[in-house]
């Protein structure tokens, strides 16, 4: 692996960012990026598995107190849950490395001025994802579970398995983390000139409808309450995206104007 990495770096320096890479070079670059990502996530998983007990208690906290006693109905369910929680936590702590590798893979296709956003992009993407996970953990998850439990308890006695709860909560937090990347994605597209603030504002009503559709898709539960909880912050994020696009779009336009002069 060491020799391969040296050869890859040597070839990258020889080719340079401004030259086009062949398909073989792209595949080689992708292979090394994926290896680094897998090593980072694997290392994070091993570290988090050591602390699986506090992580399992942490993931269970959003449940109402009277539903804290979860059950499992399959022999391997408890082990699988421990592995899933450790993997999800490992993914979070290795996120900066993952994002950095993805960015560096697409960076050769960007111009020099666009590549200078590497560090801000990595930091912003990590922070926004963490904010999304925290928002789901402290707001959407407890409120949504409480609503669903109160609704179902009218007809049946709730008995939640640890596997079902974990699947519900992790999907919700992962979806929220991805959704909170919206301002960064829109800002980056505005920097590239693909979208403009005027286009975003003009299509606001369609975006609001799309937010509720996305909320229905990404929310594990079928209830409209938790879907709305997901859609509202998504709409707010879209408005933030418009403001961000205006700020960075204006800077970009001004710099381009100066260069033309």
N, C-alpha and C positions, 0 to 999 in steps of 0.2 A: 504493500500500500504506500509506503514511503517513497519508493522509486517511482511508482505511478504518479503520485502527487507532484513530485519534482518535474517529471516529464510534462505533466499537464501545465504546470506553471511556466515552464520553459517555452512550451509551444504557444501559450497565451501571450507571453511577452514578445515572441517572434511574430505572431500574427498581428497583435495589436487590436484595440477596440474598434478602430475605424475600418478594418478589413473584414470581409465576410468570411464566416466559418463554413466549412463543408458540413454535410450531414453527419459524417463520421465524427468530426470535432464536436458538434452539438450533442451527439449521443454520448460521447466520452465525458463531456462537461456535465451533462445531465446525470450520468452514472455516479460521478464523484459527488455531486451535490446531494443526490439521494442517499449515498453512503453516509455522508456527514450528518444529514437529517436523521437517518435511522440510528446512528450512534448517539446523537444528542438526545433523541426521544428515549432510546433504550437506557441511557445513563440516568435520565430523569426518572424513568419508571423504576429502576432499581433503588434509587435513593428514596423515592416516595413509598415503595413497598416496605422499606424498613420502618417507616412511620405510618403504616397502614391503619393502626388502631386509632390514633387521634384523627386521622382523615375520615375514617368510617363514622366516628362520633360527630365530626364536623358536618358531614353530608346529611346527617340525620336530624340536625337541629331545626331546620325549617318546618318539620312536622309538628302539628299541635301536640301538646303534652300527653293527651289521652290516647294518641295513636303512635307513641314512641316505640312501643313493643312490636317490632316487625317480626314476621315469620319467614321461614323458607320451606319449600315443599319438595325440593330436589336435593339429593345428597351433595352434589358439587356446586350448588347455587351460592353458598357462602364464599367458597373459594373464588368462583367466577366474579362475584361482586367485589372482592378484595382486589383482584387483578384489574378490573375495570376502573375502580376508583384510583388505583395507583397509576394506571396508564393515563387517565385524564389529568391527574395532578402533574405527572411527568411531562405531559404535552404542554401544560401551561408554563412550567419553569424552563422548558427548552424552547419556548416560543420565539424569543429573540434570535436564536440560532437558526430556527426554521425559516423565519421571515427573511433574515439576512441572506440565506442561501438561495431562496426563491428570487429575491431582488437581484442578487448577483448573476443569476442565470439569465434574467431578462435584460440586465443592464447593458450588455453589448449592443442591443438593438436601439438604445437610446443615445441621444446626442450628449456631448460633454456637459452642457449646462443642466440637463435633466439628471445626469448621474450624480450630481452633487447633493441630491436630496436623499442619498442612501441612509445616512444616520438619522435625519428627521423622520424618514419613512419607517424605519425599523422601530424607533422609539415610540412614534405615534401609533403604529399598528399594534404594538404590544400593550400600550396603555389603554387604547380603546377596547381591545378584546377583553382585558381584565375588568374594565368598567362594566362592560356588557355582562360578564360572568357574575360580578358582584351585584349588579342590578337585578339579575334573575334570581340570585340566591336570597337577597334580602327583601325583594319586593314581589316579583311575579310568582316565585315558587311558594312562599308561605300563604299569600293571599289566594292564589289559584287552588292550592291544596285544600285550604280551609273551606272555600266555596264548594269545591267538588265533594268534600266529605259531608258537609252539612246537607247538600242536595241529596246525596246517595243514602245518608243515614235515615232519611224519612221512610225509606222502603226496605232497606237491608242493613244488616250488621256489618260494618267494615272490617275486613281482615286483609291487611296489605302485606304482600310478600316483599322481602328486601330487594329481590331482583326487579320486580315491577316498579317499585319506587325509584330505584337507582336509574333504571332505563328512562323513566319519566323525567327525573331531575337533571340528569346529565344531558339529555337531548335538549332540554329547555335552556340550560346554561350555555351549551355549545352554540345553539341557534342564536341566543342573545349576543354572545361574543362576536359571532360573524356579522350579525346585523349592525352592531355598533361600529363596524368598520366603514359604514356608508359614507360619512363625511370625508374620510381619507381617500376613498376610492373616487368620489366625485371631484375632490380637490385635485387629485392626480390627473384625472381626465381633463379637467379644465386647464391645468398646466400644459398638457399635451395639445390642447386646442380641440379636443374631440367634442366637448360639451361647453356651453356658455351659460352664464347666469340667466340670460334672457330666455334661453330655451327651457331651463329648469323652471323658471317662474311661470312661463306660458303653459306648461304642462302640469301645473301643480294639482289640479283636480283629478287628473288621471293617476298621478303618483299617490294621492291620498287613497284612492280606490285600491291601487296596487298594494299599499301598505297593509290594508285590512286583509287582502288576499294572502300576502306573505305571512301575516300573523296567523291566519288560519292554517297555512301549510306547515309552518315551523313549530306551532304550538302542539305538543303531543296530545293534549286533551281536546275533545270536540266541543267544549263549552265556549260560547261567545264571550264570556267574561275574561278568561285568560287570553283569548285571541285579541280582545280589545286592549288588554294590558301590554301586549306585545306591539300592537299597531300604533298606539299613542306615542311611545318613545321613538318609534321609527319615523313618524311624521315630524317630530321635533328634530330628529337627526337630519332629516331632509332639509328643513329650514336652516339648520346650522350649515349644511352643505352648500346651500345657496350663498350664504354670507361668506363662507370660506372661499368659494369659487370667485366671488366678486373681488375679494381682497387679492388673491393670488393671480386672478385673471388680469386685473388692472396692472399689477406689477409686471406681469409677463408682456402685456401690450405695450407698456411704457418702455421697457427694455428693448423690445423689438423695434419701436419707433426710433429710439436713440441709435440703434445699430444701423437702421436704414439711412439716417441722416449722415 
